[in-house]
Amino acid sequence: MKRRVVITGLGAITPIGNTVEEFWNGIKNGTVGIGPITKFDTTEYKVKIAAEVKDFVAKERMDFKASKRMETFSQYAVAAAKEACADAGFEIEKEDPYRCGVIIGSGIGSLQQIEKQYTTIQEKGPGRVAPLMVPMMISNMAAGNVSIQLGLKGKCTNVVTACATGTNCIGDALRAIQYGDADVMFAGGTESCICSTGIAGFTALTALTTSEDPLRASIPFDKDRSGFVLGEGAGVVVLEELEHARARGAKIYAELAGYGATGDAYHITSPAEDGSGAAKAMELAMEEGSVTPEEVQYINAHGTSTHHNDLFETYAIKKAFGDAAKDVVVNSTKSMIGHLLGAAGAVECIVTVKSIQDGFIHQTVGTRECDEECDLNYAVGAPVEKEIKCALTNSLGFGGHNATLLLKKYEG
């Protein structure tokens, strides 16, 4: 029999706040964290804006020496995990460390380290490459560093499914607890690739908007949407087996009651045009959580602000929800923080948890007039305040990865 799993801790680094409290206040205020790129000279680039993390100082959030051996994506993950750990009141000294694990992924790892060391090879030769190039670059090091910093000796893995990474990591961590591999899991995603290679690559793919207006750049479901805005940050949640959480008197934010994951088997970048893969992921999550579409009040959509994603995700919601699609409130957090790639699903899971807790669904900021075929309730113009007992959060990744989490208000 599957064990019940609850969320007891939250941690976030985002373009609108470097703690969950700052981030959530920014969300409630409709703050947009998009602006001119400061990390490199964009003179020769078509894309000039991104959603950068601001005022993050690694040595203020972790051991200074350890931080020097981490690239930015790992630093973000460690900072978010430490916040989540403190928020959960979790003390590894009181636990069996082999029953406590980590699944935190990154879609890319460190493009910056690759850029830097390739330049070194070209200018100074291969003998001058930094000794820590590989362990600083590879994407599993976010999970590895969190494990080391927090003393978590159980299952330590990372899922890499492009933009679905964070959601798949949380889903896999859910399974680890449900079926007895662990009692506590730190799960989520992290990303930091606002650099010349990242921007150039996504621009060449025609995935990024070239708008230079921060308030009209990431506009999911809008008829004038023209691509996503690259963001960065990290989100980590503490998942815990229900009886374990109760035994140590932990506060419980919400119950993670369902997970669905599918593959489109269709195209390397575009979702299936009929939305069938994403629809099936939602259906599987609802089936596991024993809820009907009519019982789901809110969907935090993937909502990237690209033409294909927003249209096909709308089709997917209609396919999964049928007549109930017109009654569910849908929004996109990317309207404020851009697309955090591997971290997106984890940060959006935190938004969904906080929405359930506060009965508050943020508006899809910047979106004014929806596409004719994007005809659901996308919380345009104003937030929605209502009690939320059941919500979904979706992620879709290049390669055809679809992932959905079902969250319920915890009622014992």
N, C-alpha and C positions, 0 to 999 in steps of 0.2 A: 504494500500500500504506500502511495506517495505521501511524503510528509509535507505539511503546510509551511510556507516560507513567507517571512515578513521583512520589511525594510526598516532598519533601526538607525541608520546613519547616512548623512548626505555630505558631499564635498564637491566644490566646483571652482574652476578657474575659467573666466569667460571674458568676452570683450566688454561687458557692462558690469563687471564686479568680480573680485577675486576671493570672495567667500559666498556661501549660499545666501546669506542674509543680504549682502550687497546686490548679488545677482537677482534675487527675487524682488527686492525693492525696485530695481531697474525694470524688471519685467512688468510689475504692477504700474509703474509710471510710464510705460511705453517708451523707454529709453532706447535709442538706436546707437549701437556701438560701431558703426561703419564710418570710415573716414579715409583721408589720403594715406597711402602706404608710406611708412617711415623707415622700413627695414632695409630698403635698397633704393637706388636711383631708378625711377620709372620713366625717365625721359624718352627712351626708345620703345616703351611698352604701350600697347593699346589700353591696357587695364591700369587704372591709376588708384583704385580704392580697394580696401579690404577691411575685415573686422579684426583688428589686432587686439591682443591682450595688452592692457596698460598698467604701468606702475607695479609690475611684478618684480620682486627682488628675491631671488632664490635663497640667499643666506638668511633672510628673515623668516623663512618657512621651513628650513631644514639645516642639517649640519653643513657648514661651509665647505669642508674638505670633500664630503660626499657629493655635494652639488657640482663641484668642479669636474667630477668624473661622469656627469650626466649631460646629455643634450637637453634642449628646452622641452621637448615633448615628455621626457622622463621627469624633469623637474616639475612640470605641471601635474603629472600623475601623482607624484609623491606628495606634493602640497595638497591636492584634492583628497588623497587617501588619508593623510594625517588629519585633515579637517573632519572627514567622515568618521574616523576612528574616535576622535575626541567627542564628536556629536553623539555617537552611539554609546559613549561611556565604556568603551571596550578596552579591557586590560589583558594583554596576551599572557601576562604572568599568572593569571587565574585560569587559563585555558590549557587544553592539550594543543600545542602548536601544530601538531600533525592533523588536527581536525579543523584547521582554519587556513583558508587558501586565498588565492588571487587569480582572477581572470580579467586582465585589463589589456586591451588591444590598441594598436595604432594602425591606421590605414597605410602609412608610408614610412614611419620612422623618421630619420633625420636626412632630408635632402641637403640641408646646410652642410653637414659633415662630408657628404659626397662631393659637393661643390668645392669645399675648402681643400680637401685632400687631393682631388683631381687637379686643381690649380697648382698645388704644391708639386705634384708629379711633373706637370708640364714645365714649371719654372725652375725647380730645384732637383728633380730626379726622384725615383722611387725610394731611395734610401732615406728621404727626409719625411716620409709619411708618418703621422703621429702614431705611436704604439697603441693608443686606445681607440683608433679609428673605428674598428669593427664593433667592439662592445658599446660604443657611443651611438653608432649608426643604426643597428638592427632593431626592428620594431618590438621584439619580445622584452627589451630591456626596461620598458615601463613597468611591466609586471615583475620582472626580476628585481628592480630597485625598490619597488613597494614591498615585496617580500622581505628583502634585506632590512629595510628601514623599520618595518613593523614586526619582524620576527615571525612571520607567517610561514610555516613549514609544510602545510598541506598542499593540495593540488595547486600548481602554479603554471598557468598556460596563458596563451593569448590567441584570440580569434582575429583573423584579418579578412574582412569581407568588404573592403572599400568603405562606402558610406553607411553600411549596415553594421560595421564593426562593434560599436558600443552596445547596440541592442542585442546582437548575437552573443557578445561576452556576458551580458547580464542574463540572457536566456540559458546559456550553458552553465552559468553559476547556479541558477535556479535548479537545473537538473542535478547538479552535483549534490545539492542539499536534499532535494526531494528523494533521491535514491540512496542516500546514506554515505556518500563519499566524503561529506564534510558537514559541519554544523554551522560554520560561519564562512562567508565568502565576501571578499572585497572585489567589486566588479564594475566595469565601465570602459571608458575609452579616452584617448588623449591624442592630440595632434598639434603640430606647429610646423607648417611648411609654407608660410608666407615668405617666399624667397624668390629669386629670379627664375630658378628652374620650375618651381611650383606654378608661379603665375604664367610663365611662358608656355608650359605644357598644357594647362587647362585652357589658355587662350587659343592655342593652336587647335584644340578640340572644339572650339567655339562654344564652350560650356559656360564661360564667364560673361557677365554683363560688362559693357564698356561705358555704361552710365557713370557720370562723375557726381551725381547728386545723391548723397548718402540716404536721403529720405525717399528716393524713388529708384533705388538700385535693386534692393531685394524686396520684390513685391509679388509674393506668391499668389497665384490664381488670377492676377490682374491681366486685363487684355493687352497691356503694354509690357508685360514681363519679357526680359530678353536674356536671361541667364542668371547664374547664382553669383554670390559674393563670397570669396574665400575667407573663412574665419579660422580661429585657433582657440585652444583651451583644453579643458579636461573635465570630466564628470565621473565621480566614483560613488557608488552606493554600497552600504553594508547590508548584505542579505543574511538572514538568520533563521534557523529552524524555529518554529513558533514556540515550542516548549522550552527550548534553550533560552530564547529571549525572555519568556515569562519568568523562568527560574532566576535570572539575574536582574529582574526588575527593569528591563530596558523599555524605553518609550518606543511605541510602534507607530510609524508614519502611515503605513498602508500594507495591504497584503498583495504580494505578487502571485496572482492566481492562474495565469495562463501564458503560454508562449507558443507562437507559431513561426515556422521557418520553412521557406520554399525556394526553389530556383525556377526562373522563367524558362530556361533552355531556349532562349530566343535571340539575344543580341548582346554585344559586349558593353554597350553604353545605354541603350534605350530599354526601358521597361516594356514588358509585353503590351501591345497596343490595346488589347481588350481588358487589361488590368487583372487578368485571371490569376497570375502568380501572387500578387499582393493581396487579392481578395481571399485566396486560399489561406494565406498566412493569418489574416484576420479571423477567418472562420475557424481555423485550428486553435487559435488563442481563446476564442469565445467558447468553443466546444470544451476545451480543457477546464476553463473557468466556470462551466455550467451556467452560462448566461445566454440570453437571446439578444439579437440586435436591438430590440426595443428597450432592453435594460441598460444599454450603453449610452451615456449622456454626452460623452466628449471624446474626440479623437485629436491627439496631437499628431498632425500629419507630417510626413517627410517634407512636403511643400518647399521645394528648392528654389522656385521662381524660374525654372526652365520650362519651355513650352511643353515638352513631352512628359516630364515628370508630373506636373500639376494636372494635366489633362488625363493621363492614364491612371493616376492615383484617384482622381475623382471617379473615373469609370470603376475602379476597383472597389471603392466604398459603396457605390450603387449596386455592384454585383454582390457584395458580401451582405449588405444591409437591406436590399430590396426597398419596400415602401418606407422602412424606418430611416432611410438615409436622409430624408427631408427634415427629420426631427433632431438629428444629432448635431451638436456644435463642433465644428472643425476649425482648427487654427494652425498657424505655422510660426514657431519660435524663430525660425531663420529670418523672418522679417525684421528682427531686431539685432541678431548676433551673426547673421550670415551663416554659411555652411561650414561646420567644424569637422567635416569629413568623418574620420574614425571616432571622434569625440561626440558627434552630433546626437546619436541615439541615446547616449548616457546622460548628456545634459538635458535632453528633452524628456527623458524618464524622470529626472529631478523636477522639471517643470510640471509634469503630470502629477507627481506625488504632491507637490505644493498646491496645485490646483484643487486636488481632492481635499486636502487639509483645510484650505481657506475658502472653498466654494467660489473660486474666481478663475474665469477663463479669459486669458488676455486677448486683446484684439490682434488681428493680423495687421500690424502697423505698416503704413505706406500704401497698402492696397486700397484703391478707390473704386474702380469699376471692373467687375469680374468678367472674364472671358465668357462668351455666350454658353459654351459647353461646360464651364466650371460653375455649376448652378446650385451648389449646396450652401449651407449657412457657415461662412468662413469667419464669423466674428469681425466683420468689416465695420470700421467707424467707431466702435466702442467695445469695451470688454463686456462679458456676460457674467453676472453673478447668480449662481444657483447651486443648490446642493448637488454634489457629484458622488454617487456611490460606486460607479463603475466607469472606467475609461480605458481607451487603447492608445498606444503610441506606436507609430509606424516608422520603419527605416527601409530604404531601398538602395542597393549598391550596384555600381558598375559590375558587370558580369552576370547580372540577373538575380542578385541576392535579395530576398524579401524577408523581413523580420518584424514581428509584432509582439508587444507585451500587453497583457491585460492586468490592470491594477484595480483593486477594490478598496473601498473604505474599510478599515479594520473595525469589526464589530464583535470581536471575541469568538 
